Amino acid sequence: MSYLYLALAITLEISATMALRVSDGLRVKKWIAPILAGYTVSFTLLSLALQEGMPIGIAYGIWSAIGIAGTAIIAKAAFNDPLTRKMAAGITLVIIGVLLVELGSH
């Protein structure tokens, strides 16, 4: 169940971040409530994952890696933000690092 909570937390965090981008730095006021709700529920779900026994290092590592990759890929598709080969290589290294931390914890 902890991985489900974490997956939902990551999904909401990425969604709130995309909404933050659409809000033009909170200048478009109608996005403020969904952004705050997204981040609030996201952190609540993260806390539930931790309550289920997921180690914080694993939870935060997965959160970071998927959050970085997901945000970069969605921003490229939705806003034509840059996603260079160097950036993709860096994201890949982050994901590999998180996988090594996860595998090393068992």
Secondary structure, DSSP 8 states (H G I E B T S, - for coil): -HHHHHHHHHHHHHHHHHHHHHTTTTTSGGGHHHHHHHHHHHHHHHHHHHHTT--HHHHHHHHHHHHHHHHHHHHHHHH-----HHHHHHHHHHHHHHHHHHHHT-
